[in-house]
């Protein structure tokens, strides 16, 4: 019989168990029945709504979370760049301020730390501000405001807020005073006498009293009390900064105590900071930026000062009595300085002691002298896969060394038929192609320049990577000696990763 007709006769009821079951029909089992869940209903509609809301974010909340995550990334990269510049001795003023805070920053990534960071001597925050002029302070203030905007930690925000107040006060002092400045000068000594011995808690209590007095209707000297309030905010910022610096010092002492107890004890006995800002790296200035427009003036000043002082970038070597300051060398140096320094270059003067140097055989016949030089290091970005993923052109990765341009002056060689040469020295038995550097670091080596009398050998420490000997424009290898100048220009080979 047709199955449809049989179902009609049965009234759409299930067939009896004694009848033969259709093999295409589902199996019937009285022991296993599909029933509704016995889950208890939610105790409250309000709690169910809260759970759903916590699971799903609105579009506005998603936008806020995206902006917050982006701010965290930008802040992290800014701190990382500051650390690198301080370690490489080419720091800007803002870098010293950011580097000092790293020791008490709870949001720091431990993978960004370096064991040698605790031994780096950094200047006190107030010392960083002392040597800056009006334009430099304005630029530094913008950098500080950027950190303050991105920072989420309360103590870090107080640190940057205090520095903003001190920057504004320093700029006010440097500005020429008008007629209103007479009132400031007349009460300055009294204000300093009142505020200098007070603690942070006392200053906060005094601030409330002054605010209440200024808002009252009683007749008072508003000029005096207003100036007292302005100065109080400055002293309050100094007190907050002092407490942060004390915390930084304690953290550094604690870190050093595990490695070197003697250094930890010496640091604990000192103020914890350098007395002054260290000399910036050659090619850097005390400005927060190195704009191309400001370079010609700086180079012209260096050229003018070279007649009476050592050249820029060689001041720390000029104490040697055998420095070559002849008129021929000065002319060559001035001409090289006039060429300028491009945007992707910095002056390079990482001179090292020549290993195993001995008194030359011709020292009794000719007076040995050290050659002068004007070297440049080429800096640039490497847009590898990692950097393309984590950086962009608005927030570029840290610059890396891409090559060198050595210009060493030998105008007074006795034997002009023999050109000066150079050779690479790798310490600790390391051979070409081998690497002893830890992960994330690069090996370095010495490049030694050798010439005949009356010039001594000279050496520099450079990054040890494979040179590019191609003849492409601006990337070619150049090694020549002409008109008393040894020129060695080279760039490193770029590494391309292929799948």
Number of C-alpha atoms within 10 A of each C-alpha: 5 6 9 10 10 12 13 10 10 12 10 10 9 9 14 9 8 6 7 8 13 10 7 6 7 8 9 11 7 6 5 7 8 5 6 6 6 6 6 6 7 9 8 8 9 9 11 11 11 10 10 10 11 9 8 10 12 10 9 9 11 12 12 12 13 12 12 14 12 13 16 16 15 16 19 17 18 18 18 21 20 21 23 17 18 22 15 9 15 18 24 21 27 21 22 21 22 21 22 25 20 20 18 18 13 12 12 15 11 8 6 11 14 10 9 8 16 18 14 13 16 22 19 21 24 18 16 20 21 13 13 19 15 15 12 17 21 16 16 23 20 14 16 20 17 14 20 20 12 17 19 15 12 8 16 20 17 17 22 24 19 21 26 21 18 22 23 14 15 19 19 12 11 11 10 7 12 7 7 9 10 11 12 16 11 11 15 16 10 12 18 14 10 12 18 13 11 15 13 17 11 12 19 14 10 16 18 11 12 16 13 11 15 16 9 10 8 8 8 11 9 11 13 16 17 14 15 22 19 13 17 22 18 22 23 24 21 20 19 20 22 18 13 19 21 14 15 20 22 18 16 21 23 16 17 20 16 9 11 11 14 11 14 20 14 12 19 17 10 11 13 20 19 15 14 15 20 13 13 16 21 18 18 18 16 18 17 20 13 13 9 11 8 10 16 15 11 14 18 15 12 19 21 13 13 16 14 8 14 18 23 20 21 19 12 12 15 17 10 10 9 14 16 22 21 11 11 14 21 19 15 21 22 19 12 17 19 13 10 16 18 11 13 13 20 19 20 22 23 14 16 13 13 16 12 5 10 7 9 15 9 12 14 9 9 13 12 20 18 20 22 25 23 21 22 22 22 21 17 15 15 18 13 12 10 10 14 13 9 12 16 11 8 6 12 16 21 18 15 11 16 21 22 22 21 21 21 23 26 29 20 16 17 13 11 13 7 11 17 20 16 16 10 16 19 14 11 7 8 13 11 12 8 9 13 12 10 8 6 5 9 12 15 17 17 22 21 20 19 16 20 19 21 21 26 20 21 22 21 18 17 19 16 19 18 14 15 16 14 13 10 9 7 9 16 15 18 16 14 14 18 11 11 18 21 23 17 18 20 24 23 19 15 13 9 7 7 4 2
